[in-house]
Amino acid sequence: MLYLVPTPIGNLDDITYRAIKILGSVDYILAEDTRTAQSLLQHYGLTKDIRSYHDHNEHGRLPSILQDLKSGKEIALVSEAGMPGISDPGFLLVRACRLENIALTVLPGASALINALVSSGIPTEPFHFEGFLPHKKGRQTRLKYVATLENTFILYESPHRIIKCLDELIEYCGSERHAAICRELTKKFEEVKTGTLTSLKTYFEKDGVVKGEFVVVVSGRSA
């Protein structure tokens, strides 16, 4: 059995009893970042074999993981934060398990995109999740596409690119498009700022230093 186990996106209390039980009982844990996973387990008083599984090794690791699952081992997959497979490794392994008829289950839990969407005050149904935009090739194509959507869309962005992202959204969506910027969700300095794209850019430019991980929620064209 493969278990996909969501981990907290900030506040370490945001984990289920079931997730802790599974993490403590599996044969080993696959982790996007082994150091983060180790710290997480220590916080919950767990000791377990942790093995790396990330974007750069997931293809190479896949055959041995599938063999372990077929031999009867129970394995948990965790990302650095949130739900595995959502802008994080997981898809390849899940697809392979489905093709090989290997049992798997996904535990419910934290997901930054859902927290951001619900807290934004922007219509939640329907919505489009774009995740991280390409850094270079294909970035303009994706921006042009999401700008035409009539439903809410959601982006993930890093702190050193958030101003550039807002500039691009203004260019393709217009300066008055309504949006919400969600930063440090579930943490002590959680912030959800709403307004036009222009006002949001002005707000986050004022201090010169932007910190934290960002979720950008943008209203649809029709809104």
C-alpha positions as CSV (number, residue, x, y, z in Angstrom):
1,M,0.0,0.0,0.0
2,L,1.2,3.5,-0.9
3,Y,0.0,6.3,1.4
4,L,0.0,10.0,0.2
5,V,0.2,11.9,3.4
6,P,-0.3,15.7,3.5
7,T,2.0,17.6,5.9
8,P,1.4,21.0,7.5
9,I,2.0,24.1,5.3
10,G,3.1,26.1,8.3
11,N,1.5,25.4,11.7
12,L,2.7,22.0,12.9
13,D,-0.6,21.4,14.7
14,D,-2.4,21.0,11.3
15,I,-1.9,17.3,10.9
16,T,-4.4,14.5,11.5
17,Y,-4.2,11.7,14.0
18,R,-4.5,9.3,11.1
19,A,-1.5,10.9,9.3
20,I,0.7,10.5,12.4
21,K,-0.4,6.9,12.8
22,I,0.4,6.1,9.2
23,L,3.8,7.8,9.3
24,G,4.7,5.8,12.4
25,S,3.6,2.5,11.0
26,V,4.9,2.3,7.4
27,D,8.1,0.5,6.4
28,Y,9.7,3.8,5.2
29,I,8.8,7.3,4.1
30,L,9.6,8.9,0.8
31,A,10.2,12.6,1.2
32,E,10.8,15.6,-1.1
33,D,13.2,17.1,1.5
34,T,14.6,14.5,4.0
35,R,15.7,17.2,6.5
36,T,12.3,18.8,6.6
37,A,10.7,15.4,7.0
38,Q,13.1,14.5,9.8
39,S,12.3,17.6,11.7
40,L,8.6,16.9,11.2
41,L,8.9,13.4,12.6
42,Q,10.9,14.6,15.6
43,H,8.2,17.1,16.4
44,Y,5.7,14.2,16.6
45,G,8.0,11.9,18.4
46,L,8.4,9.5,15.5
47,T,11.5,7.7,14.2
48,K,11.4,6.2,10.8
49,D,13.6,5.4,7.7
50,I,13.3,8.4,5.4
51,R,14.4,8.2,1.7
52,S,14.6,11.0,-0.8
53,Y,12.1,11.3,-3.6
54,H,12.1,14.6,-5.5
55,D,11.9,16.1,-9.0
56,H,15.5,15.1,-9.9
57,N,15.4,11.4,-8.9
58,E,11.8,10.3,-9.1
59,H,12.2,8.6,-12.5
60,G,15.2,6.6,-11.3
61,R,13.7,5.7,-7.9
62,L,10.4,4.5,-9.4
63,P,11.3,0.9,-10.3
64,S,12.7,0.0,-6.8
65,I,9.7,1.7,-5.1
66,L,7.2,-0.3,-7.2
67,Q,9.1,-3.5,-6.4
68,D,9.0,-2.8,-2.7
69,L,5.2,-2.1,-2.9
70,K,4.7,-5.4,-4.9
71,S,6.6,-7.3,-2.2
72,G,4.2,-6.1,0.5
73,K,5.9,-3.1,1.9
74,E,3.9,-0.1,3.1
75,I,5.3,3.3,2.0
76,A,4.3,6.9,2.8
77,L,5.0,9.8,0.5
78,V,5.2,13.3,1.8
79,S,6.2,16.6,0.2
80,E,8.0,19.5,1.9
81,A,4.6,20.9,2.8
82,G,1.0,20.3,1.8
83,M,-0.5,17.6,-0.4
84,P,1.9,15.4,-2.4
85,G,1.3,15.7,-6.2
86,I,0.1,19.3,-6.1
87,S,3.0,21.2,-7.5
88,D,5.2,18.6,-5.8
89,P,6.4,15.1,-6.7
90,G,3.8,12.4,-6.6
91,F,2.0,12.2,-9.9
92,L,4.4,9.7,-11.5
93,L,4.3,7.3,-8.6
94,V,0.5,7.4,-8.4
95,R,0.1,6.8,-12.1
96,A,2.5,3.9,-12.0
97,C,0.7,2.4,-9.0
98,R,-2.6,2.7,-10.9
99,L,-1.1,1.0,-14.0
100,E,0.4,-1.8,-11.9
101,N,-2.8,-2.3,-9.8
102,I,-1.0,-1.4,-6.6
103,A,-3.2,-0.2,-3.8
104,L,-2.9,3.4,-2.7
105,T,-4.8,5.9,-0.6
106,V,-4.6,9.6,-0.2
107,L,-5.1,11.1,3.2
108,P,-7.0,14.4,3.6
109,G,-5.1,17.4,4.9
110,A,-3.5,20.7,4.4
111,S,-3.4,22.4,0.9
112,A,-2.2,26.0,0.4
113,L,-4.4,26.5,-2.7
114,I,-7.6,25.6,-0.9
115,N,-6.8,27.8,2.1
116,A,-5.9,30.7,-0.2
117,L,-9.0,30.3,-2.4
118,V,-11.5,30.1,0.5
119,S,-9.9,33.1,2.4
120,S,-9.6,35.3,-0.7
121,G,-13.2,36.4,-0.9
122,I,-13.1,35.7,-4.6
123,P,-15.6,33.3,-6.2
124,T,-14.6,29.7,-5.5
125,E,-16.6,27.9,-8.2
126,P,-15.3,27.1,-10.7
127,F,-11.6,27.8,-10.3
128,H,-8.5,27.0,-12.3
129,F,-5.3,25.9,-10.6
130,E,-2.2,26.9,-12.6
131,G,0.5,26.2,-10.0
132,F,4.0,27.6,-10.6
133,L,4.3,29.4,-13.9
134,P,7.4,28.4,-16.1
135,H,10.4,30.6,-15.3
136,K,11.2,31.3,-18.9
137,K,10.0,29.2,-21.9
138,G,6.2,29.1,-22.1
139,R,5.6,31.7,-19.3
140,Q,4.0,34.3,-21.6
141,T,1.8,31.7,-23.2
142,R,0.5,30.5,-19.8
143,L,-0.1,34.1,-18.7
144,K,-2.0,34.9,-21.8
145,Y,-4.1,31.8,-21.3
146,V,-5.1,32.4,-17.7
147,A,-5.8,36.1,-18.4
148,T,-8.7,35.0,-20.7
149,L,-10.3,32.7,-18.2
150,E,-13.7,33.7,-16.9
151,N,-13.3,31.8,-13.7
152,T,-10.9,32.4,-10.8
153,F,-7.4,31.2,-11.2
154,I,-4.6,30.4,-8.7
155,L,-0.9,30.7,-9.0
156,Y,2.0,29.7,-6.7
157,E,4.9,32.1,-6.6
158,S,8.2,32.5,-4.8
159,P,9.2,35.7,-2.9
160,H,11.9,36.8,-5.3
161,R,9.5,36.7,-8.3
162,I,6.2,38.0,-6.8
163,I,6.7,41.6,-8.0
164,K,7.6,40.4,-11.5
165,C,4.6,38.2,-11.4
166,L,2.3,41.1,-10.5
167,D,3.8,43.2,-13.2
168,E,3.0,40.4,-15.7
169,L,-0.5,39.9,-14.4
170,I,-1.1,43.7,-14.8
171,E,0.1,43.6,-18.3
172,Y,-2.1,40.6,-19.4
173,C,-5.1,41.0,-17.1
174,G,-5.3,44.7,-16.7
175,S,-4.4,46.9,-13.7
176,E,-7.9,46.8,-12.2
177,R,-8.4,43.0,-12.1
178,H,-9.3,42.0,-8.5
179,A,-6.9,39.6,-6.7
180,A,-5.7,38.3,-3.4
181,I,-2.2,37.7,-2.3
182,C,-1.8,35.1,0.5
183,R,1.5,34.8,2.3
184,E,2.8,32.6,5.1
185,L,-0.6,30.7,5.4
186,T,-1.3,29.2,8.8
187,K,1.9,30.7,10.3
188,K,2.3,33.4,12.9
189,F,2.6,36.2,10.3
190,E,-0.1,35.0,7.9
191,E,-1.3,37.7,5.6
192,V,-4.1,37.8,3.1
193,K,-4.2,41.1,1.1
194,T,-6.9,41.8,-1.4
195,G,-7.4,44.6,-4.0
196,T,-6.6,45.4,-7.6
197,L,-3.4,44.0,-9.1
198,T,-1.9,47.6,-9.1
199,S,-2.7,48.2,-5.4
200,L,-1.3,44.8,-4.5
201,K,2.0,45.6,-6.4
202,T,2.3,48.9,-4.6
203,Y,1.7,47.3,-1.2
204,F,4.3,44.6,-1.6
205,E,6.9,47.0,-3.2
206,K,6.8,49.5,-0.4
207,D,9.2,47.7,2.0
208,G,11.6,46.5,-0.7
209,V,12.0,43.1,0.9
210,V,9.3,40.4,0.3
211,K,9.4,37.2,2.4
212,G,7.4,34.0,2.5
213,E,5.7,31.7,0.1
214,F,2.9,33.2,-2.0
215,V,-0.4,32.0,-3.3
216,V,-2.0,34.4,-5.9
217,V,-5.7,34.2,-6.4
218,V,-7.0,36.2,-9.3
219,S,-10.7,36.9,-10.3
220,G,-11.9,35.7,-13.7
221,R,-12.2,38.0,-16.7
222,S,-16.0,38.2,-16.5
223,A,-15.8,39.3,-12.8
